[in-house]
Amino acid sequence: MSKKFLYLFKEGHDAFGGDQTTMKNTLGGKGAGLAEMTHAGMPVPQGFTITTEACTQYYADNREINDEIKADIFKYMGILEEQTGKTFGSIENPLLVSVRSGARQSMPGMMDTILNLGLNDEAVEGLAKKTNNARFVNSPGTGKTKTLVSRIAYLIEEQGVKPEEITTVTFTNQAATEMRHRLEQRLGGKRAISRMTIGTFHAICLKLLGDVRLISEGEAIEVAEEILQMQNRKKNAKQLIQSVSQIKNGASFETAELSEELYDSYCSRLQELGVLDFDDLLLEAQKQTITTQKQFTHLLVDEFQDINDIQYQLVQKWNESGKNLFVIGDPDQSIYGFRGSSGRCFERLEEDSPDINIIRLVQNYRSSPEILQTAVPVIEHNPGKPRLLTPNQTSGIAVRLVQTADDFSEGIWIAKEISRMTGGVDMLETQSLGHTQHMRSFSDIAVLCRTHRQLELIEKCLRHDDIPCIISGREDFLNTDDVRGLLSFFRCLQDPGDMAALRTALKLLWNCPSDLIEYAQKICSHQTEWDLETLQYDFQGYETLLQMLERIEAWLPLIQKEKPWKSVQQWEDKYGSSSALEKLKNTAVFHANLEELWNALVLGQEADISRTTAKNWKAGAVHLMTLHGSKGLEFPAVFVSGIKSGILPLESTKHPADIEEERRLFYVGMTRAREELILTYGAEPSSFLSELPNTIKRETVKRREQPAEQLSLF
């Protein structure tokens, strides 16, 4: 053979002396890029490029690959098998070849093109296999989202599946947004996926049910308070809502610590108001006939380990008339047992579908070896098979375990350390601390805690040092009377027929008695748009109701043109401010309109609800969130803070800790970090810290006094 038609990635640079023009002409732009990346020492999977001369020969031979080129392909395949210790076509130890065609123009029909830069062997093997069922069991950072995106692309591009026949269930709305973004990039824009169904269980159920009114958590609390008052019960309203939710998700009345009488009273009241609560969405969707709906022909479910019994039943129902079920998750990341989830759902699926194909992902593309070497020994204290998780990243920064004198000192130290990491401490001080200067932006950093109460102290310490931050999660300020009243009023403006919102607004903003509220509900129940003139007549003699109409008339045009945060600001200017309203405003900055804000608050999970600090930072800020809220996310640098006895694992005299789930939660937090992981605790360490390996770097910080106020002499 006079010409060389194939080049290993590692051959490309030296073969052409690094000459970019010659490399691109022979290997193609992407082939030359892979050669350069390999030469530079980047972790490119081993593979080879077929040259542009091979393309020319292909067309010269009437679009057939000649025997010489085929022989070279098998030769190079043998080289890759020897280098990797894997066998092409093997199920147990398969070789996935990374190949790029070197053609300067497209050459359809010559060969499939596979570039393995994010998926591991098992993932791509599973994606390429034409199967009706597949279950992916993957550890943190193994390319879960990439796998789902690739699977959907495979169905559309290779199998000819229509986008409207595909439904993907995600755990959070944020994950759904990320999925849409990646699919748009992969498939050619928003139009390509516009008819595809992507969302959480609750969002999909809401879409299935159509025109239903969904009650917010604040309004649900209002209903609960009404029921408790009528029955002269001393039970906390929020506890009642939580107990009702447990029962609706499969728990017994005994487990939920709730009487059937209270449960029935609450449900009956929702029916009277014509509304559904968050859990009703799933229960009502179960009653829907979906056999004629094409959207479930191919069903993909993310974070499968965190589904509860009701959600599992929905998966089975939606898959009844489908052709393909594809689930992905990790039992070691099952952290919602208090909501009825269980990592055993994988075993249950195997029992219900014996012919299911199982693919295990074991290579981690997110975290450094140091981080994995810290996290894996911890999770291995839970029952189960040995965890096989191989790092793909190069060695990096040692994991640090930092002990402080108390919670306050811990918060101060974290603020100072973030300042150092972002360049706020000069080089001399950095050197004196014994750390290598590694400059990061604020948005590179996340601080994770077990509870929101812990985050409050961290937030205060960061704000003291003027460090911008974004706090994620469902916080208590959303249940204050002033926030509930404002949100219910705004909801009334958008939907006059929402009787639950009307009731809450009248009670909290005007202190209306129950009989007057019932009268207003009766009059407004048939309203689809506010007919203020008619209502003025109906409300004659009722000063409070007329005051409500005046406010409706004033605010209707405002909410239609203003951003949500601006509307809250104007409300504060008119009726007075509070810390809770300030937090609501700083939550609203993330949403373009009131409908979007409402849906986030009602349908959103922990990671879907965010607020800024007082300076309205939308970007370039440190992320503060609970360990639960961090699920599915990743950051270059992560602090896991407050790892102390009684908090992690979280326990009380009434509710003993679920040690295994709390350990999984700790594991999830650690594996959010890509490059740098810093663990901190106060005086009394968590029992989990004794499970850490000796390879981590241990530090002790002396007590830091609270900063004194500057004395003014003038």
N, C-alpha and C positions, 0 to 999 in steps of 0.2 A: 504493500500500500504506500503510495507516494505522499499522501497527505495524512496529517494527524487530525482526526475528527473529534476526539474526546480529550478533555483536560480535567483532572481533579481540581477542585477549588484551590487546593494548596499549591498546584503547579502553575496556575495562571500567571501570577506576578513574575516569577523568575523566568518563565518561558519566553516572555516578551520584554525582559529587562525593565519592567515597570512602566513601559511606554503606554500611556493611556490611549492614544489614538489607535495603535495597532491592537491593543487588547479589546477595545470596543468594537473595532471592525471584525475581529475574529470571534470574540466571545459574546458580543452583544453588550449593551449597557449594564444590564443586571448581572450578567455573567462576570464582567469585569469588576463590578462592585463587590460581588461575592469573593472574587480572587483577592482584591485589596483588603477586604475585611478579614479574610483568613490570614493574609500576610501580616496584618497589624495585630494579630493575636486575639481577635474578638471571637466569642463562643459560637461560631457558625457550625451547624451540623455538617458532617462530612458528606460529600456528594461530588458530582461532576457536571460539567457543561458540555453540551454538544454544539459544535461550532457552526458558524454561518456557512462554511464550506459543505457541511453535512446537509444543510438545508438546500443549497444549490444542487447537490448530488441527488437529493430526494426528488426534486422536480425534474431533473434530467433523467431519472429512472422511472418516469411516469407515476410519480407519487407513491413510490414504494421504497421501503428502507432496504438497501442492498445487504448482501450477506456479510460484506466486510464491516459495515457499520454495526450490524447486529453482533458480529463476533467481538468487536471492540466493546460493545455495551456489556455483554456477558463477562468479558475479561475484567472490566472495571467494577462490575457488580461483585466479582470474586475478590477484588482488592478491598472493597468496602466491607465485605463479610469478614475477611481476615483481620482488618483493622478494628472492627467493632465487636467481633466475637458473636455476631448475630447471623441469622440465616434468612434470606429472602423467602417469603411465603410461609415461614414458620409461625405457628400460633403461640407457642410457648415463649419463644425468644425471637420475635420477628425483626427483620431489618426494614426500616423505612428509609428509602433513598431520597436524599435531597437533590433535586435535579432542576436546572434551569436551561431552557433552550437558548442557544446563542444567536438566533436569527435576528437580522436587522428589520425584518418584517414578519408579520404573523404567518404561521404555517399550520392552519387548521388540518386536523386529521393525521398529523405526523406522530404525535404522542401526547399523552396527558402531562400536564405540568404540575409539579408538586414542589413547593418551597416550604420546608419545615423550619420555621423560625419561632414558633410559639407552642406548637403541639408536640407532645412526646410520641413515642412509638405506639403505645397502646391506643392513644386518642385517635390518631390518623387511621390506624388499622380498623378501629371501630367505625369511624366515619365512612371509610371506603366500602365497608361490608354492607351488602344489600340485605338488610334484615328488617323484619317487621317489629321487633322489640329489642331495645337495648337499655341496659342500666349501667350508668357510669358511677363508680365509687371513686371519688377523688379527694386527695388531701389538699390543704391550703396551698394556693399559689401554683397549681398544676395546670392552669390554662382553662378553667371551667368556662368562662364567658367566651373565650376564643373557640372552645369546642362547640358550644351551642350555636354560635354564629356560623361556624364552618358546617355544622350539621344542617342548618337551615339553608345555607348556600348550596350545599350538596343536593338537598331535596329539590330546590328550584332549578339549578343549573344542570344537574346530571339526571335527575329523575323526572323533570318536567312538571313538578308539582306547582299548582297555582298558589300565589301568596294568600289568597282568601281561604285556602284549605288548611292553613297553619295557625295554630294557637300556641303561644309560649307563655307559661306562667312563671312569674318572678316573685321573689319574696318581698321586695319593696318597690315603690314607684320610682325611686332613684335608679334601681337596677333595670327597670323597664325602660327608662329614658336612655341609659347607657346602651342597652341592647339595641334600641331603635337607631341610635347614633352609629353604632358599629355596622349594623345591617345596611344603613343608608350608604356608608362608605364602601361596603363590600358589593352591594347590588346596584348602585347607581342612583342614589338620591331618595328623597322622601316619597316620590311617586311610586317607586318600585315596591315599597312596603306599605303603602297607604291602606291597603285592604287586609293586611295581616293583623291578627289579634295578639297584642302583647300587653301584659299587665298582671297585677296581683290577682289572687283568687277573688277578693272583694270587688276590685274594679271590673273584672270580667263578669262577675255575677250581676253587678249593677247594670252593666250594658245588656245582659241577657233579659233582665227583668223589665227594662224600659222605663217608663214614666212612673217612678216611685219616689217618695219623699223620704230622705235619709236623715235621721235625727243625729245631732252632734253629741259628743260626750257631755258637754255642758248642759244641753237640753235633757239628756237622759238622766243626769243628776237631779235636774229640776223635777222631772216626773217621779223619780225615786223619793225625793223629799216630800212630794205631795202624798204618795202612797203611805209613807212612814207616819206622816202627820195624821192622816185619816184613820190609821189603825193604831195610833198612839204607841208606836214602836220607837225604841231608842237606838236602833241600829244605824250606823253611819251610812249616808246615801251612797257614797263612793264604794263602800264595801258591798252594799246591796247590788250595785251595778256589776262589780267584779264577780260576785257569787252567781248572778244571773248569767253572765257570760260563760262561766265555768260549766253551768248546767247545759246551756245551749251547745257547748262544745263537747258534750259527752260525759261530764262528771255527774256523780250521784248527788242527791240533795244532802246526804250526810257529809260527803266530801266537801261540798261547797258551803256547808254550814248555813243552809237556808231552808225555810219552811215552804211547802208547796203553796200555801195560801199567799205568801208574799210574792212568790214567783208568778202565780196566776194573776194576781192583782196588777203587777207591773205589765205583764204581757197584754192583759185586757185593756189597760189604759193606753198603750201604744196603738192598739187596734182602733180605739175610740178616736184617737188623734189622727188616724190614717197615715202613720209613719212606721218605718222600720228602723231598728237599731243596727249597729255594725254586724252583729252575729246573725241577725235575721236574713241578711243578704245571702249567706251560704245556705241557710235552711230553706228559704224560698226558692233558690236556684235548683236545689235538689228535686223540687216538685216539677220543674220544667221538662218538657219533652224536647230532646235535642237530636233525636235520631235523624231528622231531616236537615240538620244544620251542617253544612260542609266545613265550617270553621274548625271542627274537631277531627277532621280526617287525619291530620298529623298533629299530635299533642306532645309538647315538650315541657317538662317541669323542672325548674331550677330549685336548689336548696331543698331537695326532697326530704332530707332528714328532719326538717322542722315543720312538716305538715302534721296536723292532728287528725283524729278519726273522721271528722266531718269532711275535711279537705281530701282525705284519702278516698272516701266514698264518692266525692265529686270527680276525682281523677278517674275512678273506675266507671262512673256513669258517662263522663265525656268521652271515654275511650270505647264505649260499647259498639258504636258504629264506625269506629276509626280503623285505619290501616296500620297505624304506627304509633307506639308509645315510647318516648325517650325521656328518661329521668336521670338527674345528675345530682350528686350530693356527697356528703361525708359524715358518717355517724359520729366521728370525733368532734364535729362542730354542731351537734344537736344541743341547743342551749335554751329551748323554749318549752321545757317540760312542764312549767307552771301553766302553760296554755294548752297542755294536752299533747304536745308533740313527743315523738319517740323515734330514736334512731333505728328501732326495730321495724320501721315501716319498710325497709329494704327486704328484710326477711319475710315480711308479710306479702310483699309483692312477688317474691320468689315462690311462695306457697300458692298464691293465686294464679301465677303465670309460670308454670314449670319450664316452659321452653324459652324463657327469657335469656338473652345474651348479656353476660356480665363482663365489663371491661374496667380494669383497675388502673388508675393513673398514679404513678409513684414518683415522678420527677417534678421537683419544685422549681418554677421559673421566677419566683418572686423574691425570696429571702436569701440572704447570705448564708454560707455554711455555719457561721458562728450563731446566727439566730436559730437555725434549725437544730443545731447541736444543743441548744438550750431548751427549746420547746418540746422536742420529741421525747426526751427522758421524762418530762413531767407527765405527758399524756399517756405514757406507757405504764403509769401507775394505775390506770383504769383497766378493767378486764378487756380481753380481746387478743387477737393475734399481734405479733410484733409489727410495729409501724415501719414500713419500708418507704422512706421519703428521701430521695436523692437530690442534693442541691445542684442547680445548673449554673448558679452565679459563682464568680470568683471570690476568694477569701477577702474579708473586709475588716470592719471595726469590731473589736471585742464587745460582747454584751456586758453592761455595767449593772451592778446591784448596789444601790446607794441607800444607806441608812441615815435618817435624820433624827433629831431629838423629839419632834412632835409633828402634828399635822401642819401647824403654821410654818414651822421651819422648812417642812417639805415643800409647801407652796412657794415660799420665798426662794428656795434653792432652784426649783423648776423654772421660775421666772428668770432668775439670773443665768441659768444654764441655757435657756432659749435665747436670751440676749447675747450670750457668748457665741452660740452656734450661728446666729444671724449677723454677727459683726458688731454687736453692741458693746463688746468688751475689747479693750485694746490688746495688741499682740503680746505685750510684756506680761499682762495678767494671764492670758491664755497659756503662755509658756510656764509661768509660775504654778499654774494648776496642773501641769503635766499632761495636757491634752494637745493633740494635733488640731490646728485650725482647719475646720471643714465648714466653709461658708454655705449656709442654706438660706432659702427664703422662708418667710413665716408659713406659707402654704405647704411647705414640705413637712411640717411638723404636726403631730397629733398627740394630745394628752388624753388617755383613757382612764376612767375610774369605774368602780363597781356601781356607785350610786350617784344620783344627781346632786345630793347634798355635798358630796366630796367635790364635785365640779364647781359648786358655788364659791368655795374657798380658793380654788385654783384660778377662777375667773377674777376674783378680787385682787389676787396677787399679780396677775398679768396686767390688769387694768392700771394698777398702781405704777407699774413700770412702762405704761403706754404701749403695751404689746397688743396689737389688734387680734381679736379672736372671734370665731364663729362657734356657737354652741348648738349642738344637735340633740334632738330628743323631745319627748312630750313632757313639758315642765308643769309645775303646779300653778303657775300664773294663768294658764289657760282655763282653770276652774274657779278663778276669782269672780265675784259678782260683777265688777265693772267690765271685765273682758267678756264674760258670758252675755251681759246685757247688750253691749255694743254689737257683738257678733250676731246675736239674735235679731237685733233691730236691722242691721244691714241685710241679713237673710230675708227678713220680711219685705224689705224694699225690692229685693230681687224676685221673691215668690210670695205674693199676698196670700196664697192658699196654704202656706206652711203654718198650721195651727200650733205646733209645738214651739216654733220660733216666736210666734205672736205672744203666746202665753208667757214665755220667759222674758221677753222684752217688756211687756206690761208689768210684770211682777217686779223685775229688778230695776227698771228705769223709772217707773211711776208708782211703784208700791200699790198696785191695784188689788182689791179684794177678789176672792175667787168668783163670786157671783157676777161681778162686772167683767172679769176675764171671759167667763163663759158666754156672756151676752155678746161681747166683741167677737168671739170666735164664731158664734152663730151667724152674726151679720156678715163677717168677712169670709166665711167658709166657701162661698161660691165665686169669690173674686179670682180672676186670672190676671187682671191688671188693676192697678189702683184707680177706682172711680171715686175721686175725692169729693166731688159735688154731691153724689148720692149719699156717701157716708156722712157728710156734713149734716144732712137732713136726719139720717138714722141715729146719729150720736147727739142730737140736740138734748140739752139737759145733763149731759155727762161730761163735765169739765175736763177730766183726765183724758178721756178718749179724744176730745177735741184738741187737746194739747198734743196728743200723739199724731193726729192728722196734720197739725201745723208743722211738726218736725218732719213727717214724711214728705210733705210738700217742699220743704226747704232742702232736704237731703237727696231726693230722687235725682235731680239733675247733676248733683255733685259726684255721686258714686258712679255715674255713667261715664264721666269724663276724666276723673282723677284716678291715679294709681292708688292701690290699697293703702300703702304707707302714708300717702298724702291725705287720704280720707281720715285715717286715724289721727294724724297730726292736727287736722282741722277740728276733729272731735275734741281733742285735748284742749285746743285753744278756746273752744266754745264752752265746754262743760267741766274743765279741770283735768289735770293729769294725775297719774299715779305710776308707781314702779311697774305694775303689771301692764298698764297701757303702753308704757315705754317699750317694754319687752315685746308686746304684740306688734307695735310699729316696726321694731327691728326684726321681727319675723316676716312682716308683710313686704319688706324690701326685696324679698326673693321671688315675689309673685307679680305677674303682669296685670291681673284683674282679680276682682272679688271672688269669682267663681273658682278660679285656680287656687286661691288662698283657702276657701271653704273646703274644697276637695282634699287639699293637703292636710288640713286639720282633722277632717272627718275620716278619710280613708288612709292617711299616711301612717306608716310604721315609724319606729324610732329614728331611722336614718333619713326619713322624708321630711322632718320638721326641723328647721334650722332658724336661728336668729343671730344677729350680729351683736356686738357690744354697742355702747352708746354712740359710737362714732359712725355707725352705719356702714361698717366694712362689709363689702360683698365679695372681695377677693383679696389675696395676699395676706391672709390671716391664719393664725394657729387654730387648728380644729380641736374643740373640746367635746367629748361625747362619752357616754357609758360604754362599757364593754359590749353590751347588747347592740347598741347603736352603731358600733364599728363593723358589724358583720358585713362581709362582702366588699369592704373597702381596703385600701392599702396606702401607705405613706412611706416616703424615704426614711423618716425618723419618727419613732414612736416612744412616748413615755407611758408606761403602765404604772399608775400612781395609787397610793393608798393600799398596798398589799399587806394588810395587817390583820391580826386575829379579830374575828367577829364580823369582818367586812368581806373578806375573800378567803374562805367561803363565808357567804352571808348567812347568819343564823341568829335566832332569838330563842327565848325559852319556850315560846308558843309554837314556833316553826323551826324545827331543826334543819340543818343544812343538808341539801342533796350533794354530797361530796363529789360524786362523779360528774354531775352536771356543772358544778362550780369549777371543777378542774378543767372541764372542756371549755368553759367560759374564759378561764385564764389562758388556755392554749390558743383560743381564737384571738385574744388580745395580742399575745406575743407574735403571732404569725401575720399580723397586719403590717409589720415592719419589713421594709425591703433592705435597708442598708444599716440602720442603727437602731438598737433597742436598749432602752434605759429603764430599769425597774427600780421603784422607790418605795420606801416604807418608813413608818414612824417607830416608836419605841418597842412595840410588841409585834413581832413579825408573824405573818401567816404561816401555817403549817406547810403550805405549798412551796415556800422558799427553801425548805430543807430538801426538796426533791430536785433542786437545780444542780447541774453538774459543777465540778470544781474548776472548769475552764473559764467561768465568768470572772470579771474583774470586780472585786468588792471594795467599796469606799464607805467612809464614815464622815458625815458632815457635822461640824460643831453647831451648837445652838446659835441661831441668829435672832437678835432682838428686833422687835417691831420698829420700823423706821419712825424716828421722832419727827414731829412737825418743825419746820424751820422757824426759829424765833425771830420775830420782826422787832426792830428797835425804833421803827418810825410809824 
